[in-house]
Every structure is written in structure tokens, then in C-alpha cells.
């Protein structure tokens, strides 16, 4: 083990110890905002306090959410009174000019009681957002600069940032970013399904990212063959092909205090155009190394039940289905993922 890897391991061990102590004796089960994205889109966005109250009604212990203008003390007091938890969500600065605004968000998130916050490098999917390999490489280098820029701010305010594997970086690339910053204040939010879109085997993704895990988005997945690749769907927990108890066991072994946030996106299936040349523009070599296994994975996991679809449905139908999926997911978690 070289010095860089030793520092990384020691830093992550310190982070896991801190989070385990903060986890009140075990990992908590809750929900993130995207599970309710239809509700916010079709009604109105809500602040963290409103979301927390709604999530508790659904059966969640806590939430992962941006503050959205609510007073930090209000959400902190509410969480303390109800025995729940609050994880934050932050927008990363694009340059040093944005750092002051980022620090203000970090400070408020910490004042709200969060010890962990989630962030993404981009909201776009790699194979859609970047038309050339050079464009992606430029983005990747910017991510390194962003981590170096924000690390002192996170350390100053003692807030740990969990960067999600968000259909942008491969597992190896994301681990490389973690090693490049080597800080106990920056780790990974492990999404259990996202890297299927990059043709990766999901259990292997979780195992590889677990040592860096600071938070989780738990989802179950279904796949269907299509002319240009496959369709990818979040489905009610337990109805897809992921071995979620095994995944959570691996994550808890690495970080006993980790929070498990449900992310059940009630929407139409996502199109993954993995049979097109354009898909591999920013993933050179992956066609030879990953495509065959991905095709086989789709063939080996036929649908167990119909996947969520929102097109053609009324707003009332969509909202009712989303809430039903979330209530089911939280109940499934309580029954199947014993702390």
C-alpha cells in the first residue's frame, strides 16, 4: 500500500467511524426528493420541512433534501423532536466565483443538523450530455478541480459530501476521483441502479464503491430489450432483479451507520441506446468489454411485472401511483432490511 492509498484508507475509516457514531446505533431508512419528483412537478416544490413531514407520513425515518429556503433551525428542531434524520443536498460550484454561495449552503445545511449532504457533478447522462470524448475528458478534469476547491470548505464546516454515481462516471473513474482528493470529507453516494446505464454489473458496482460510501439511493431495476439497446426502469422494491438485501449488507459492512434512502422514480422507462455507435463516443473500448454481458443481463432478467409508465395518465393517476410506490418501498425496506 503506497502513501496515497494509506491516506485514503485512513481518511475513509475516520469518516465511517464518525457516521457510525452519528447513526444512533444503526443505519436509518428514509427517502430522497426524487422519489417524489412527480408530486413536486405536478403540484409545487416544497422546502425541507414540508418534505420531511410528508415523508414521515409515508413511513420514512428521515429525508435527503435541499433546504429550499427553510430556516435551518426549523428543520433541525423538527428532526430532533421526532427522532428522525436529515441529510442535505448541495449544488456544486462551477468556479471560485461560486464558492461563497456554496459555503453559505454548506453552513446552513450543517446548521440544519446534517452531517452528510448529496451532490452530483452533472444532471445529464454521459451518453446524452457529451458528444465527443474530448468534451467528457474536459468535464472529468473540471470535476477534479471542483473537489479540490470545495474540500477545505467541507472540512471547515465538518460536513461530509457524498458524490452520486449519476450515469456520468464509470465506477473506476469515480474511484479515481476519490483517490485523487483523498479526504474524509468527500465520498460517494452509492446508487444501486444507475451504472446499469453504463453497462456495469450492479453488484460489482456496489462492492467497489462501498469503501467510499457515505450515503445510499436504494432502487430496484427492470430491463427490457429495445431495437437500439435496452429500456431501464426503476420498479417497486422487490419486483426487479437486484439483490437489494445483499447490496445493503455490503454497504453496512463498510459503513455501519450509513443511511439508506429510497429513490423510487415513477416515470417512463429510460432509453439506453447501447447498440448505437454514438453511445460509445465517450466510452471507447466499452463496446468490446461490456456490451455482450449487458445484452445477456437483459436476456436473463425478463420482466416480473409491468414497469411504471406515466405517459397518457392523468395527474391524479400519476400522483397516486408515485405515492403507492413510495409507501410500498418504505414498508419493504422495514421488513427486508433489518438494521
C-alpha positions in Angstrom: 0.0 0.0 0.0 1.6 3.3 -1.1 1.3 6.5 0.9 -1.6 7.9 -1.1 -3.7 4.8 -0.7 -2.8 4.7 3.0 -4.1 8.3 3.5 -7.3 7.5 1.6 -8.0 4.4 3.7 -7.3 6.2 6.9 -9.5 9.2 5.9 -12.4 7.0 4.9 -12.1 4.9 8.1 -12.3 8.1 10.1 -15.4 9.2 8.2 -17.1 5.8 8.7 -16.4 5.9 12.4 -17.9 9.4 12.7 -21.0 8.4 10.7 -21.5 5.2 12.7 -21.4 7.2 15.9 -23.9 9.7 14.5 -26.2 6.9 13.2 -27.7 6.3 16.7 -26.8 2.6 16.7 -27.6 1.6 13.2 -28.4 2.7 9.7 -31.6 4.6 9.1 -34.3 4.1 6.4 -35.7 7.1 4.6 -36.4 8.7 1.3 -34.8 11.3 -1.1 -36.6 14.0 -3.0 -36.5 12.4 -6.5 -38.9 9.7 -5.2 -41.5 12.5 -5.1 -40.5 14.3 -8.2 -43.9 13.9 -9.9 -45.5 15.4 -6.8 -43.3 18.5 -6.9 -43.6 18.8 -10.7 -47.4 18.5 -10.8 -48.2 20.4 -7.6 -45.4 22.7 -6.2 -41.9 22.4 -4.9 -41.6 22.2 -1.1 -39.0 23.1 1.4 -37.2 20.5 3.6 -39.7 21.0 6.5 -42.7 20.2 4.3 -40.9 17.3 2.7 -39.8 15.9 6.0 -43.4 16.0 7.3 -44.8 14.3 4.2 -42.0 11.7 4.2 -42.8 10.8 7.8 -46.4 10.3 6.9 -45.3 7.9 4.1 -43.3 5.9 6.7 -39.8 7.3 6.3 -37.5 7.9 9.3 -35.9 10.8 7.5 -35.1 12.6 4.3 -32.4 13.7 2.0 -33.3 17.1 0.6 -32.1 20.6 -0.2 -33.2 23.2 2.3 -35.1 25.1 -0.4 -35.3 28.3 1.7 -36.5 26.9 5.0 -34.8 28.1 8.2 -32.1 25.6 9.3 -33.2 25.7 12.9 -36.7 24.8 11.9 -35.8 21.5 10.3 -33.2 20.7 12.9 -35.7 21.2 15.8 -38.4 19.1 13.9 -36.0 16.3 13.3 -34.8 16.3 16.9 -38.4 16.3 18.2 -39.4 13.4 16.0 -36.3 11.3 16.3 -35.6 11.2 12.6 -32.7 12.4 10.4 -31.9 15.0 7.8 -29.3 14.7 5.0 -28.7 17.7 2.8 -28.4 18.2 -0.9 -26.0 20.8 -2.4 -25.2 22.4 -5.7 -21.5 22.2 -6.6 -19.8 25.5 -7.5 -18.7 25.8 -11.1 -15.7 28.1 -10.3 -14.1 30.0 -7.4 -16.6 32.8 -8.1 -19.4 30.5 -6.8 -17.5 29.3 -3.7 -19.0 31.9 -1.3 -22.6 30.8 -2.2 -21.6 27.2 -1.9 -20.1 27.8 1.6 -23.3 29.5 2.7 -25.2 26.4 1.6 -22.8 24.2 3.5 -23.0 26.3 6.6 -26.9 26.3 6.6 -27.0 22.6 5.8 -24.8 21.9 8.8 -26.9 24.2 11.0 -29.9 22.2 9.9 -28.3 19.1 11.6 -27.0 17.3 8.5 -23.6 15.5 8.8 -23.8 14.3 5.2 -25.1 16.0 2.0 -25.6 14.6 -1.5 -24.3 16.2 -4.7 -23.9 15.4 -8.4 -21.3 16.5 -10.9 -24.0 16.8 -13.6 -27.7 16.2 -14.1 -27.0 14.9 -17.6 -26.4 11.3 -18.7 -23.0 10.8 -20.1 -24.1 9.3 -23.4 -26.5 12.2 -23.9 -24.6 15.2 -22.4 -21.3 14.8 -24.2 -21.0 14.5 -28.0 -17.2 14.0 -28.0 -14.7 12.2 -25.9 -12.7 15.4 -25.5 -15.8 17.1 -24.0 -16.2 14.4 -21.4 -12.5 14.5 -20.6 -12.7 18.2 -20.0 -15.7 17.6 -17.7 -13.8 15.0 -15.8 -10.8 17.3 -15.3 -13.2 20.0 -14.1 -14.6 17.5 -11.5 -11.1 17.1 -10.1 -10.8 20.9 -9.8 -14.2 21.2 -8.1 -13.3 18.6 -5.5 -10.0 20.5 -4.7 -12.0 23.7 -4.5 -14.7 22.6 -2.1 -12.7 20.2 0.2 -11.4 23.0 2.5 -15.0 24.4 2.9 -16.4 21.0 3.8 -13.6 20.4 6.3 -14.1 23.8 7.9 -17.8 23.2 8.5 -17.4 19.5 9.2 -19.9 18.4 6.5 -19.3 15.2 4.5 -20.2 15.3 0.9 -21.5 12.2 -0.9 -21.0 12.4 -4.7 -23.5 10.2 -6.5 -22.6 7.8 -9.3 -25.0 9.6 -11.6 -24.7 8.0 -15.0 -21.7 10.2 -15.7 -18.6 8.4 -14.4 -17.8 4.7 -14.6 -17.1 3.1 -11.3 -13.3 3.1 -12.0 -13.4 6.8 -12.9 -15.3 7.7 -9.7 -13.0 5.8 -7.5 -10.1 7.6 -9.3 -11.6 10.9 -8.3 -12.0 9.8 -4.7 -8.3 8.7 -4.6 -7.2 12.0 -6.2 -8.8 14.1 -3.4 -8.2 11.6 -0.6 -10.3 13.3 2.0 -12.5 12.0 4.8 -14.9 14.9 3.9 -15.7 13.6 0.4 -17.0 10.2 -0.5 -19.7 8.5 -2.6 -23.4 8.3 -2.6 -24.0 4.8 -3.9 -27.0 4.5 -6.2 -27.7 0.8 -6.6 -29.1 1.0 -10.2 -27.5 4.0 -12.1 -24.5 2.3 -13.5 -26.6 -0.2 -15.4 -26.9 2.6 -17.9 -23.1 2.4 -18.3 -23.3 -1.4 -18.9 -21.9 -2.3 -15.5 -22.9 -5.2 -13.3 -24.7 -3.7 -10.3 -23.5 -5.9 -7.5 -19.9 -5.3 -8.6 -20.5 -1.5 -8.6 -21.8 -1.6 -5.1 -18.9 -3.7 -3.8 -16.3 -1.5 -5.5 -17.9 1.8 -4.2 -18.7 0.5 -0.7 -15.4 1.6 0.9 -16.2 5.2 -0.2 -19.9 5.1 0.7 -21.3 7.9 2.8 -25.0 7.6 1.7 -27.2 5.4 -0.5 -30.0 5.7 -3.0 -31.8 2.4 -2.9 -33.7 1.3 -6.0 -34.7 -1.9 -7.7 -34.5 -2.2 -11.5 -36.0 -3.9 -14.5 -34.7 -4.1 -18.1 -36.3 -4.7 -21.5 -34.7 -5.2 -24.9 -35.2 -2.5 -27.5 -34.1 -2.0 -31.1 -31.2 0.3 -30.2 -30.3 -1.1 -26.8 -32.5 -1.6 -23.8 -35.0 0.2 -21.6 -34.2 0.7 -18.0 -36.8 1.2 -15.3 -37.0 1.8 -11.6 -39.6 -0.6 -10.2 -41.2 -1.1 -6.8 -38.7 -2.6 -4.4 -38.6 -6.4 -4.6 -40.1 -6.6 -8.1 -36.9 -6.0 -10.0 -33.8 -8.2 -10.5 -31.4 -6.5 -8.0 -30.4 -8.4 -4.9 -31.0 -5.5 -2.6 -30.5 -7.2 0.8 -27.1 -8.4 -0.4 -26.2 -4.9 -1.6 -27.3 -3.3 1.7 -25.3 -5.9 3.7 -22.1 -5.0 1.7 -22.7 -1.3 2.3 -23.4 -1.7 6.0 -20.3 -3.8 6.5 -18.3 -0.9 5.1 -20.2 1.8 6.9 -22.5 0.6 9.8 -24.1 4.0 10.3 -25.0 4.6 6.6 -28.4 6.0 5.8 -30.5 4.1 3.2 -32.6 6.5 1.2 -35.4 5.1 -1.1 -35.2 6.5 -4.7 -38.2 5.2 -6.5 -38.6 7.2 -9.7 -42.2 6.8 -11.0 -41.7 7.6 -14.7 -41.5 6.1 -18.2 -38.6 3.7 -18.9 -35.3 5.3 -19.8 -33.8 4.5 -23.2 -30.2 3.3 -23.1 -29.0 3.3 -26.8 -26.2 0.8 -26.3 -26.4 -0.7 -29.8 -25.6 2.7 -31.4 -22.1 4.0 -32.2 -23.0 7.4 -30.7 -23.5 5.7 -27.3 -19.8 4.6 -27.2 -18.3 8.0 -28.2 -17.4 8.8 -24.6 -16.9 5.2 -23.6 -14.2 3.9 -26.0 -13.4 0.3 -25.7 -16.5 -0.5 -23.6 -18.4 -2.0 -26.6 -15.8 -4.8 -26.7 -15.6 -5.3 -22.9 -19.1 -4.7 -21.6 -21.8 -4.8 -24.3 -22.1 -8.6 -24.6 -22.6 -9.0 -20.9 -25.1 -6.2 -20.8 -27.2 -7.9 -23.6 -27.0 -11.2 -21.7 -28.1 -9.5 -18.5 -31.2 -8.1 -20.2 -32.0 -11.6 -21.7 -31.6 -13.3 -18.3 -33.9 -11.0 -16.4 -37.3 -10.9 -18.1 -39.9 -8.6 -16.5 -41.6 -10.0 -13.4 -44.5 -7.5 -13.7 -45.3 -4.3 -15.8 -43.0 -1.4 -15.2 -44.1 2.1 -14.2 -45.4 4.3 -17.1 -46.7 7.8 -16.7 -47.4 8.8 -20.3 -51.1 9.0 -21.1 -52.1 9.1 -17.5 -53.8 11.9 -15.6 -52.0 13.9 -13.0 -54.2 12.3 -10.3 -53.2 8.8 -11.5 -49.5 9.6 -11.6 -49.5 11.1 -8.1 -51.4 8.2 -6.7 -49.1 5.7 -8.3 -46.0 7.6 -7.1 -47.3 7.7 -3.5 -48.2 4.0 -3.6 -44.8 3.1 -4.9 -43.1 5.1 -2.1 -45.3 3.7 0.6 -44.6 0.2 -0.7 -40.8 0.8 -0.9 -40.5 2.2 2.7 -42.6 -0.8 4.0 -40.5 -3.2 2.1 -37.3 -1.7 3.5 -38.5 -2.0 7.1 -39.5 -5.6 6.5 -36.5 -6.7 4.4 -33.5 -4.6 5.6 -33.2 -5.2 9.3 -30.7 -2.8 10.9 
